[in-house]
Amino acid sequence: MDKRIEALTEWGCDTKRALERMVDDEEFYIECLEQYMQDTELLQLEESLSRQDIRMAFEHAHSLKGVLANLGLTPMYQLITEIVEPLRAGKAEDFSVQIEELKNMKHKLEQILKL
């Protein structure tokens, strides 16, 4: 198994299910993770929240939740769920702690992909 995938598994990611979705193609899985690193959904979520645009914030958060689920990035998925559900209910809360933690986790993912 690819050392990056092993590191993701140790971090708590559901790499087994993610790989099943990708017909056990480890190289394709890594490519998808690298593609996610280019994704701007988290930045757009943060910008929508700063504008108090709850509808757009929900759209970005919900989209991100789906990507994180499909990639098996469980630690990040669990955190984005804390944002999605209040937004779904139309609640404007302070999500700065969760956003900062998601950024930190994305940085951790970036470091893992460099292994």
Buried (B, 14 or more C-beta within 10 A) or exposed (E): EEEBBEBBBEBEBBBEBBBEBBEEEBEEBBEBBEEBEEEEBBEBBBBBBEEEBBEBBBBBBBBBBBBBBBBBBBBBBEBBBBBBEBBEEEEEEEBEEBBEBBEEBBEBBEEBBEE
